Amino acid sequence: MARREFLQLADHYDPHKHDVAGWFVSEKLDGTRCFWDGGITRGLPTETVPWASIIDPKTGQKKAKIKPLSTGLWSRYGNPIMAPDWWLNQLPCCPLDGELWAGRGKFQLCRSICGGDTPDERFDQIVFAVYSSPPLAQVFGTGEIKNSNMVCQVDYLSIEQWIRQRLFAASERFEGVPVPRRALGDDFKFLQPGQAFGKELAVLNTALENTPASVCYLHPQTKLIDIPGAASEQVEDYLQRVLDQGGEGVVVRNPEAIWTPKRHRSILKYKPFSDAEGRVVGFTGGRETAKGSRLLGKIGALIVDYQGKRLELSGLTDAEREFLNPDMARTATEKPGQDMPAFFQGKSFKVGQNVTFKYRELSDDGIPKEARYWRRRDAE
């Protein structure tokens, strides 16, 4: 069975590699990714929904804690998002993919409101920024979801049958969400093929025209010029404007792309990297990887103290991974992946030396994410 994700995921944009002429650019929102199924599962026991994440990926057994009822609103990993009825009642009866957002710089607030086990009345601070309306046939295409957060076998034919039964049983409403009569016929959206993102935007404009913008809105998309070099410059200008306003980055989308539940290159995220300094306090020994054993006996990572926090920095060249002498290299070979004794030194690095590293962003605990060694401070 083909591997897939629950939702569509963005790849990384490289301004020196990707041609985005004629694409759309928008602000990357720092919130909670979510999918609204149109209200089909609203009010149902979570365990009865065929795509719900109820298996613990670590144990392969049923999760010890499962939110009891579905709201129709799902997280990136197939868990119900507990929004209150008054908020859900205002969403349209069609599939929506987007981001629950509390505003720039309010990621932690958004997570605290959207991540609870019961509906949080602070949802008046949350808005659903929509950027897609994927057909359910695309969302629930047959495949296997298997990652550290979700394990699920998705079978489209059985889900299609389940949805049909749910539609007929529900008559005219799904717990407060109106369902058009045509939804019961063969023209229901889950039977329709996917359409290009550029055309989806027109559909969304109509679908959301009667929805309060304070609850749900179409996330603004700007069309880039159809000239490669000029388009790249536009992306950089757009990114800088977003950063100046306290945003975190941008997303570029191919107008011809069809929504697909996997990470792919028709949607690309672009966020700047920051740099900081830390002090080398030790080394780990290199370990064997899927690419071979070339790191055995060498430095696996620099252990760096950054504002009292431990970081392990990769990104070293082969020459920079050399220990000071053969005895140290031999010990590292015997203890792959482990912290080396405090007196160990490298040919290029010494304990106590300051180094500069790059990172994507800080976690809520102030720890740099995706930190990689950049250069020695004394080499500047």
Secondary structure, 3 states (H helix, E strand, C coil): CCEECCCCEEEECCCCCCCCCCCEEEECCCCEEEEECCCCCCCCEHHHCCCCCCECCCCCCECCCCCCECCCEEECCCCECCCCHHHHCCCCCCCEEEEEECCCCCHHHHHHHHCCCCCCHHHHHCEEEEEECCCHHHHCCCEEEECCCCEEEECHHHHHHHHHHHHHHHCCEECCEECCHHHHCCCCHHHCCCCEHHHHHHHHHHHCCCCCCCCEEECCCEECCCCHHHHHHHHHHHHHHHHHCCCCCEEEECCCCECCCCEEEEEEEECCCEEEEEEEEEEEECCCECCECCCCCCEEEEEEEECCEEEEEECCCCHHHCECCHHHHHHHHHCCCCECCCCCCECCCCCCCEEEEEECCECCCCCECCCEEEEEHHHC
